[in-house]
Amino acid sequence: MGTLSDRPAAATPRVVVVGAGTRLLSGITYYTIRLTNALATRYVVAAIPMRQFMPSFLYPGRSRAGTAITRLNYDPGVTVLRGIDWYWAPNLFRDLIDLARWRPDIVIFEWWTGTVLHTYLAIALLARVRGASLIVEFHEVLDTGEDRILLARAHVKVVGRLFLRLAAAFVIHSDADRGPLERRYRLGSRPCVVIPHGPFDHHVSTEPAEGSGSVVRIAPPDAVNLLYFGIIRPFKGLEDLIAAFEMLDDEEVKHYWLTVVGETWEGWDEPIQRIGTSRHRARITVVNRFVDDGDVTAHFAGADAVVLPYRRSSASGPAHIAMSNGLPLVITAVGGLPAAVADYEGAILVPPRDPTALRDALRRLPGLVGRRYPDPHSWNRTVARYGELMRQLGQPRTTEATEV
């Protein structure tokens, strides 16, 4: 970490990425770091992490705030500033001074929660004064928990529109997000381009399957180990998967095992309670907590298939981990998910909130298990698309990334 270097003479766009830090660790943290590192292969890049982007007592994962550690780091070529807390002092002022000295051409804001808006607005105002073009990359229209709170919605409506008026362009992961974003934020005629989510291959095991600690699997070797992975929240639909698993009869369930790995948020205990009373409880493993990077990799290494029964979603980190691992994937056809898996041969799409269709998909999985499916996503493609957008915004030309 440190201050930004003096501006070189080279006609290469200088890019700052503003997004989730590691203190309140989440999937957006991983995405922010991976995108920043990918851009740094072609551009001069700095990062401003949102560290404590809300008070810890308001964060659903507050019990682990500041203690969950990721092995994923920014590449040495990325200048990482100290980061900014929701209460600003003193890091906001230090980072703004460094930002002004560096004079970026492009500032990319990762959007996932309204709690960062007042900070994003301050950074955006300075960046615009210094002549930068601003790009907002959307991961959500608005967090579902915040969307249920009247005061949070009002804050986003007022401050969010002020912030978004400063943007020159927007990035979405699929066309499914375009309509909802336009209706809520009035993006107007400014460019709004689709740039697919890159792979999450940092959670692919590089150790032999029999290596110590490389695999976590409670399921017997002759069972199809179904993995649900991710935060347990109302819109994640885990209860639909439990219902589907219950529909398997006593004989066929002997060929399956369900592994649930995830941290409960918003007090959503219904799925865990249903597991506790399930007639197939003996064939279900539950890890009801946030797991570190090594355990994430090990659980995917021990899975035969991944099942993600979301009721709504713009994108999914666990889906990209599944594809990076080449696993069969059952996922619901909501939001941007059909586009995310469109070119993935191992995907089965099912309707949301439909346990019967989910059960039928589970019955198809034994025929797909045992083969590794190629991941169609790449960070080179992401960087290439960002390069096209930068040129559209009139930024200096640079060596074009090769799309793969």
N, C-alpha and C positions, 0 to 999 in steps of 0.2 A: 504494500500500500504506500501511497505517497502523493506528492503534488504532480501536476501535469507538466510535461516538458514544453519547451518553447516550440512554436509552430515551425515545421520544416518548410522548405520551398517546394517540395514535390507536389504535383497536382493530383494527389490522392485524397479522396474525402476523409475527413476526420470525424469519427463517429463516437458518440457517447450513448451507452445503453443504461437506462434507469429502470430498475426493477427490484424484485424481492431479494432481500439479503438472507443470510444463513441463520440469524438469531431466531426468527420465527420460521422455521424450516418447513417448506411445502413443495409440491410439485412445480409451482411457479419459480421457486428458487432454482431448481435444476434446469428448467427451461431457460431462464435468464442467463445462467452461466454458460450453458451449451451454445446459445445463440451468440453471446458475446465472444466466446472463443472461436466460433465459426467465422464470424465477421473479421476477427483479427488475422485470419489467414489471408485476407485481401486488403484490409484497410488499417489505418492507424486508429486504435480503439481504446476507449476508457470506459470504466463502469462506475456508476453511483448506486450503491446498494441502499435500498430502503431497509434499515435495520429493525428498529423497534417501531414498526409502522402503525401500531396501536398500543394502548396500555395493556400490559400482560393480563390483567384481570378480565379484559373483554375478549381475549383471544381464546377460541374454543380449545386449543391445545396448550393452554397456559401452564399445565403441570410440567411441560418439557421446555418451556421458553428458555433459550440460551444454553440448553444442555444437549439437545440433539445435534450430532455432528455429522457432516457429510465428508466423504473422501474426495468429492468433486471440487476442484479448485480452478480459479482463473489461470489461463496460460501466462507464462512469464512475460510475454509481449503485451499484455493488457495492463494498463495503469488503473489500479483500483483505489478509489478515494476512500476516505474513512467511513462514509455512509451517513445517512441522515435518519434521525428519530422523529417521531410525530411531534415532539415538543420543541424541535428545531435547535435550541441552543446546546452547545456552540457549533455543532458540526455543519449545520446548514450554511452558516456564514463562511466557514472555511472552504467548504466545497464550492460555493458560489464564486468565491474569489478565484479559486483554481480554475473553475469553468470559464470565467471571463478571460483569464490570461491565455487559456488554451484556444479559444475561439473555434468551437466545433462547427463543421458544416452541417452535420445531421445529429439530431438528438432523438433517440428512439425510446418511447415510454411504453413499458409493459403494463397493460391495464387489466386488473383483476379484482380490485376492491376500491370502494369509495373512501377508505380511510387514508389513502395517500394523496387525495386530491389537493389539499391545501399546499402540500409540499410540491407536487407536480406543477401546480400553478405558479409557484415562486420560481422554480427552475425554468419553466417554459417562458415566463416573462423575460428573464435575463437572457436566455438563449436567443429569443427573437430579437431583442435589442442588439445583440452581438451578431446578428445576421444569419443565424442557423435556421434550417428548415426542420420542422418538427413532424415526426411520424408517431402515431399512436397504434400500437398492436393490441388488439382485443383478444382476451382469453375468455371473457364472460361479458354479457350485457351488463350484469351486476350480480354479485354474489347472492345466492338464493336466501341466505340468512339475513343479509342487509336489506334485501328487497321486501322482506316482511315487516320491516321497522319503518314507521312513517317518518320519523326524524331523519333516518339515514337516506331514505328516498328523496326527501326534500333537499338535503345537503347535496346529493349527487345532481339533482335537477338544477340547482342554482350554480354551485361551484363547478360541477362537471361541464356544463355548457360554456361557462367562461373559459375553462381550460381547453375544451375541444375546439373553440373558435380560433385558437392560436395554431392549430395543427394544419399542416399543408397536405397531409395524406394519412390514410388509415390502412392498416393491414388486418385481414381476417384469415382464419384457417379454412373456411369453406363458405360457399355462397349462402348456406343456410342462415348465417349470421347477419347477412346484409339487411334484410327487411326489418328484423327486430331492432337493430342498431339505428337504422334510419328513422324508424318511428319514435324511438326514445330520444335520440341525440341530434337529429336533424343534420346529418352530415353534408347534405347539399351536393354540389357538383364536384367537390374535391375528389381526387383519386381514392378509391377504396379497392384495394387489390387483394386477391387470394394468394397467400404464400403458405404452403402446407407446413405443418409441424414437422420438425426434423426427428430423426431416430433417437431413442433413449438407450443406445448400446453400451452406455457406461454401467448398466445393470445386467450385462451378459457375463457369465462366469468364464474366466480364462484358465481355471484349474481343471484337472481331470475330474470326471464325475465321482471317482472314488476318493478324491483328495479330502483331507481333513477339513471340515467346516465349509466345504464347497457346496453342499447340498443339504437342504432341510426338507425331509419327507417323512411324515408319519404313516402315510398310506402304504398298504402292502404292495409289493412289486407287481402283482397281477391285477391291480385295480387302476382304473383311470382316475388320476388325481386331478380334480377340478379345483382351480385356484380362483377365489375372489380376492382381489387386492385393492385396497384404497380406503380413504376415509369413509366411515359409516354415517351417512346423513340421509334425510328423507328422500332426496331426489336420486340417490344411488340405486334404489330398488333392490337391496339385498333381500328383503322379505319376499320378493317375487321369486328369487332363486331358491330360497328355503322352501317355498310352496311347491316349486317345480320338483325339487329333490324329494319332497314328501310323496309326490305322485308316482315315483318309481316303485314298483311292487317289491315285495320282500326278497324275491329271487333275483331280479335284475339289479337291485341296489348293491348286491354282493360284488358287482363288477365296477363299482364306483366308490370314490372317497371325495368328500368335500372339505377343502381347507380354506378357512376364512381368516384373512390377515388384514386388520384395519383398526383404526382408532375411532371410538365413538365421539361424535360431535353433536352439539345442540341437544344433548340428553336423549338422543334417538336410540332407545334401548329395545325397541320392538323386535328387530331382527335377532338380537342376542337372546331375548326371552323366548322367541319361537324356536331357536335352536335348542334351548334347554328343555323344551317340551316335545321336541320332534320324535316321532317313532323311529327315525333313523339316526338318532343322536349318537349312537355308538360308531357311526361312520362319518362323523364330522369332527374336525379339529378347528379350534378357535384360538387365534392369537389376537386378543382385543387390546392392542396398544400400538403406538408408533414404533416401527422397527428401523434399525440403522441400515446403512447402505449394504453392509455385508449380508445382513439377513434378507434384505430385499432380493439381492442377487441369488442367494441360496434358495429362497422359496420358489423363485421362478425356475431355477435349475432343477428343483424337485417336482415341478408340475408337469402334467401331461397335456393340459389344456387350461385356458383362462376363460372365465365367464364373467361378463360385466353387464348386468341387467339394468342400466341407467334408465330413469324415467325422463330425464332431460340432460343435455350436455352439449357444449360447444366443441370440446376436445377432451381427450383423455390421455394422461400420462401413462397409466397402467396399460392401456391398449398399445401404446407405442413400445413399452417394455416387452409386452407379449410378442409384438411383431419383430422386434430386434432379436428376441430369443427364438423366433421361428416356430412358435407354438400355435396349435389350433386355437381359434378365438371365437367365442360366441358373444355377440354384442347386439344391443338393441338399435333399431333404425330410428334414432332421434338426433335432432340438431345436425352437427357437423360430422357425426360418426360414420354414416354411410360413405361420405367422401373420403374420410381418413383411411378406410379399409377397402376402398373400391378396387384397388389393384393388388390386394393381398389375397393370395390363393387359399390361405388357411382360415378365412373368415366365414362365419355363418351369421347372417343378419336375421333378427327376429323382431316382432312388434313389441313395443313397451307394454308393461302392465299385463302381460299375457303368460301366466305360468304354464299353461298347456303347450303353447308354442315353444316355450323355453325347455320344457321337458322333452319335447320331440327333437329339439336341437341337441340336447344331451345324449339322446339315443343315437345320433349320427356321429358323435365324436370318436367312438372306438375305431371307425373306419378311417379317421384322419390322423390318429395318434401314431407316432413312430417316424414321422417324416418332418424334416425341418423346412419351413417355407421361407422363401427369400423376402426380406423387408424391402418394399418399393421406395422407401423414403431415404433422403440423403440431405446432409447439411450443405453439400455443394450446391444442390438445387435451391435451397433456401437462400444462400448467399447470392447466387446468380439472380434470383428474383428481386432481392433487395437492391442489387446493383442496377437492374433495369428501372426500379422505382427511383433511385437516387438520380439517375440520368434524366428521368422524366421531370424531376424537380430542378434540373439545371445544375446538378453538382458536377465536379470535375470527373472526367473519364478515368477509369483505371482498368487494369487487366481483368478481363471478364472471367468470372468463375465458370468452370466447366460443369454443365449439368449432367448428373448421372442418375 
